[in-house]
Amino acid sequence: MANRLIKKRQDTEDKKLQRQQAKQAKELELEQRAQLTRDATENGHEARLAAIDSGGVNCDYCF
């Protein structure tokens, strides 16, 4: 009886830990995607500014 209760508690704790780890993995993935988006936006803006400096492109919304 006691072994069954211990096993049940351990299973419950294992499931709780798995849910917590899945949640953290999802949050990390979302943060990484957001960072990639920010980086791409910044790189694109820098490329437009470089093109403007070289006289190659007119980018009205950059200023």
Sine and cosine of phi, psi and omega as CSV:
sin_phi,cos_phi,sin_psi,cos_psi,sin_omega,cos_omega
0.00,0.00,-0.76,0.65,-0.02,-1.00
-0.90,0.44,-0.62,0.78,0.02,-1.00
-0.89,0.46,-0.61,0.79,0.01,-1.00
-0.91,0.41,-0.66,0.75,0.02,-1.00
-0.91,0.41,-0.66,0.75,0.03,-1.00
-0.89,0.45,-0.70,0.72,0.01,-1.00
-0.89,0.46,-0.68,0.73,0.01,-1.00
-0.89,0.45,-0.69,0.73,0.02,-1.00
-0.89,0.45,-0.68,0.74,0.01,-1.00
-0.90,0.44,-0.68,0.73,0.04,-1.00
-0.87,0.49,-0.67,0.74,0.02,-1.00
-0.89,0.46,-0.70,0.71,0.01,-1.00
-0.92,0.40,-0.61,0.79,0.04,-1.00
-0.89,0.45,-0.70,0.72,0.01,-1.00
-0.90,0.44,-0.65,0.76,0.03,-1.00
-0.88,0.47,-0.69,0.73,0.02,-1.00
-0.90,0.44,-0.66,0.75,0.02,-1.00
-0.89,0.46,-0.67,0.74,0.03,-1.00
-0.90,0.44,-0.67,0.74,0.00,-1.00
-0.90,0.44,-0.68,0.74,0.01,-1.00
-0.91,0.41,-0.62,0.78,0.04,-1.00
-0.90,0.43,-0.65,0.76,0.02,-1.00
-0.89,0.45,-0.70,0.71,0.01,-1.00
-0.90,0.43,-0.63,0.78,0.02,-1.00
-0.90,0.44,-0.65,0.76,0.01,-1.00
-0.92,0.40,-0.68,0.73,0.03,-1.00
-0.88,0.47,-0.66,0.75,0.02,-1.00
-0.90,0.44,-0.68,0.73,0.02,-1.00
-0.88,0.47,-0.68,0.74,0.02,-1.00
-0.90,0.44,-0.66,0.75,0.02,-1.00
-0.91,0.41,-0.64,0.77,0.02,-1.00
-0.90,0.43,-0.66,0.75,0.04,-1.00
-0.90,0.44,-0.66,0.76,0.02,-1.00
-0.89,0.45,-0.65,0.76,0.01,-1.00
-0.91,0.42,-0.66,0.75,0.04,-1.00
-0.88,0.47,-0.64,0.77,0.03,-1.00
-0.90,0.43,-0.70,0.71,0.03,-1.00
-0.88,0.47,-0.68,0.73,0.00,-1.00
-0.89,0.46,-0.70,0.72,-0.01,-1.00
-0.90,0.44,-0.66,0.75,0.02,-1.00
-0.89,0.45,-0.71,0.71,0.00,-1.00
-0.90,0.43,-0.68,0.73,0.01,-1.00
-0.90,0.43,-0.64,0.77,0.03,-1.00
-0.90,0.43,-0.66,0.75,0.01,-1.00
-0.91,0.42,-0.68,0.73,0.03,-1.00
-0.89,0.46,-0.62,0.79,0.02,-1.00
-0.91,0.41,-0.64,0.76,0.03,-1.00
-0.90,0.43,-0.67,0.74,0.02,-1.00
-0.90,0.44,-0.63,0.77,0.03,-1.00
-0.90,0.43,-0.63,0.78,0.02,-1.00
-0.91,0.41,-0.62,0.79,0.03,-1.00
-0.91,0.42,-0.71,0.71,0.00,-1.00
-0.87,0.49,-0.54,0.84,-0.01,-1.00
-1.00,0.06,-0.06,1.00,0.03,-1.00
0.99,0.14,0.24,0.97,-0.07,-1.00
-1.00,0.02,-0.40,0.92,-0.12,-0.99
-0.60,-0.80,0.55,-0.83,0.12,-0.99
-0.97,-0.25,0.92,-0.40,-0.07,-1.00
-0.88,-0.47,1.00,-0.01,-0.09,-1.00
-0.90,0.43,-0.59,0.81,-0.10,-1.00
-0.99,0.12,-0.02,1.00,0.03,-1.00
-0.96,0.26,-0.29,0.96,-0.06,-1.00
-0.87,-0.49,0.00,0.00,0.00,0.00
